[in-house]
Amino acid sequence: MKTISRMLVALAALWMLGFPATAWSQPNIIFVVCRHYDASKNCYVCSDYFSVRSEDEAQRKCGRRGGDPYYFPSVGRVFSWKVSHCTCEEEQD
């Protein structure tokens, strides 16, 4: 009986310590919005959001679009940020 209980405790410890490590090892998704200032309209133009796996990739994409990258952990945060920080009426793709 002691052997079975020790084995169950060892398995429970292995599962509790191994499961979070597996979850953290998954690649992170970063949501990005590119924003630049339009001097002729006196407002900020924002792109639609897109997802990347690294900051370098986000900077390359925003560099092609001519804006600065802004990073977000979720889509909900993207939309709440865009309400107050993207002041032009039309959006740039």
Sequence and secondary structure as in RCSB ss.txt:
>XXXX:A:sequence
MKTISRMLVALAALWMLGFPATAWSQPNIIFVVCRHYDASKNCYVCSDYFSVRSEDEAQRKCGRRGGDPYYFPSV
GRVFSWKVSHCTCEEEQD
>XXXX:A:secstr
 HHHHHHHHHHHHHHHHHHHHHHHTS   EEEEEEEEETTTTEEEE   EEESSHHHHHHHHHHHTSEEEEESSH
HHHHHHHHHH  SSS   
